[in-house]
């Protein structure tokens, strides 16, 4: 459990929510994971924009951005790299799936430590594996960072080898979607490609930045359905999320061997373009 001083619930220092909260009972809510560097939440406006868009789709009244930032300022912020997690639920409600007519959302902000990923992950790239669990398709929830993460929990439970940094997840039709905690990009035939997220998956902030940066520069990131064969035919593969930034994939562990990539030069260039180097 996080120390109470590192948790703010509805604007007050606390370490618990109601047992009747719909986020606890049904996963009825959203969350954001934000890098806090130099005491400032990175890409705050993009995270809040995604949170508000998710609220609109789930019909949860969104909190004012100023209210969330006031909550953030009540946490023990310092210059150390930290992780801010914002959880927004529909709030407490009666028994049953039907949402309350006039919900009172619950806001939870948690300030946690920076993940202890090995420096080699960033400097040399990572090894990944293929997950056996298949993501279910549901366009109504596609792209959202909602609280229903059991698919990712089960997929991440498939391995314990610390040399494997991430697992790649496919849908029931065999199309690549994402990593358990990341979005996936490949380079093939000179094109940067990433899976579409119209049926499942989380639309990540760094994923959005890469797509927008390429568009502004007159280039295109191709959103295309990709199979394992497409993945293995790529000349570079990389992963993104708000904490890792970009990780080059240097190896994919396969059931009958492995596939190596020279992805680091591409990732180094993209980090420079995004101001992450």
Secondary structure, DSSP 8 states (H G I E B T S, - for coil): ---GGGEEETTEE-S---TTBHHHHH--EEEEEEEEETTEETTHHHHHHHHHHHHHHHT-----HHHHHHHHHTS---SS-EEEEEEEE--B--SSSS--TT---EEEEEEEE-----HHHHHH-EEEEEEEEEE---TTTTB--BS--HHHHHHHTT---TTEEEEEEEETTS-EEEESSSEEEEEETTEEEE---SSSSB--HHHHHHHHHHHHTT--EEE----HHHHHH-SEEEEEETTTEEEEEEEEEETTEEEE---HHHHHHHHHHHT--
